[in-house]
Amino acid sequence: MTQLDTTDIKVTETLDCSGLLCPLPVYQAGIALGRLAPDEVLKLVTTDPGALEDIPAMARQRGDTLLATKQGEGVQTFWLKTGGGR
């Protein structure tokens, strides 16, 4: 995974799934990404530890790009760029 300065990422939409457990963060992120145009960025916040595996897998399956992931104090944050092939 690329180490980017996340302050330089232009976020189109932020989705806070704190408190939700699998499969809800993945499901809601998929819906949010579907609303975005190609090359827009979703910032996803979740407290579900399973998201560390689930979100990258979802991005690969959808053809989206996981730009960055940050973890800390029970919170995972993901920056996902929508695929250009829509």
PLY file of the C-alpha trace (Angstrom):
ply
format ascii 1.0
element vertex 86
property float x
property float y
property float z
element edge 85
property int vertex1
property int vertex2
end_header
0.00 0.00 0.00
1.25 3.44 -0.88
2.29 5.74 1.92
0.74 9.08 1.02
0.37 12.24 3.01
-3.38 11.93 3.43
-3.72 15.68 3.88
-2.92 15.98 0.16
-5.79 13.70 -0.89
-8.80 15.61 -2.22
-11.78 13.85 -0.63
-15.10 13.94 -2.50
-17.20 12.28 0.21
-16.66 11.05 3.77
-18.52 8.05 5.16
-18.40 7.32 8.90
-19.28 3.70 9.64
-18.08 3.80 13.24
-19.89 1.28 15.40
-21.02 -0.87 12.46
-19.81 -4.44 12.07
-19.26 -6.57 8.98
-20.78 -6.58 6.43
-22.25 -3.09 6.90
-19.07 -0.99 6.39
-18.33 -2.82 3.12
-21.95 -2.62 1.99
-22.28 1.10 2.74
-18.88 1.88 1.20
-19.92 0.08 -1.99
-23.09 2.17 -2.20
-21.16 5.40 -1.57
-18.51 4.52 -4.18
-21.27 3.76 -6.68
-22.55 7.33 -6.33
-19.15 8.84 -7.13
-17.77 9.63 -10.57
-14.56 7.98 -11.80
-11.42 9.18 -10.00
-13.33 10.70 -7.07
-12.28 9.79 -3.52
-14.23 8.31 -0.63
-12.82 8.65 2.87
-14.19 5.77 4.95
-13.96 5.66 8.75
-14.75 2.41 10.56
-14.20 0.76 13.92
-14.68 -2.79 12.60
-11.27 -4.55 12.74
-12.40 -6.88 9.94
-12.45 -3.88 7.61
-8.65 -4.06 7.41
-9.07 -7.10 5.16
-12.57 -6.50 3.82
-12.14 -2.98 2.40
-8.99 -3.72 0.35
-10.68 -6.87 -1.01
-13.79 -4.88 -1.95
-11.67 -2.25 -3.72
-9.88 -4.92 -5.77
-13.16 -6.59 -6.73
-14.74 -3.29 -7.79
-11.68 -2.03 -9.66
-11.19 0.87 -7.26
-7.85 2.01 -5.81
-7.01 1.98 -2.11
-4.89 5.13 -1.82
-4.09 4.93 1.88
-5.05 3.32 5.18
-4.49 4.67 8.69
-5.05 2.80 11.94
-5.16 4.12 15.46
-7.02 3.67 18.74
-9.61 1.25 17.36
-10.35 3.32 14.26
-9.41 2.50 10.68
-9.56 5.13 7.95
-9.42 4.30 4.24
-9.08 6.57 1.21
-10.56 4.90 -1.88
-10.44 6.28 -5.42
-13.16 5.09 -7.76
-12.07 3.14 -10.81
-12.02 4.86 -14.15
-13.77 2.07 -16.04
-17.36 2.90 -15.15
0 1
1 2
2 3
3 4
4 5
5 6
6 7
7 8
8 9
9 10
10 11
11 12
12 13
13 14
14 15
15 16
16 17
17 18
18 19
19 20
20 21
21 22
22 23
23 24
24 25
25 26
26 27
27 28
28 29
29 30
30 31
31 32
32 33
33 34
34 35
35 36
36 37
37 38
38 39
39 40
40 41
41 42
42 43
43 44
44 45
45 46
46 47
47 48
48 49
49 50
50 51
51 52
52 53
53 54
54 55
55 56
56 57
57 58
58 59
59 60
60 61
61 62
62 63
63 64
64 65
65 66
66 67
67 68
68 69
69 70
70 71
71 72
72 73
73 74
74 75
75 76
76 77
77 78
78 79
79 80
80 81
81 82
82 83
83 84
84 85
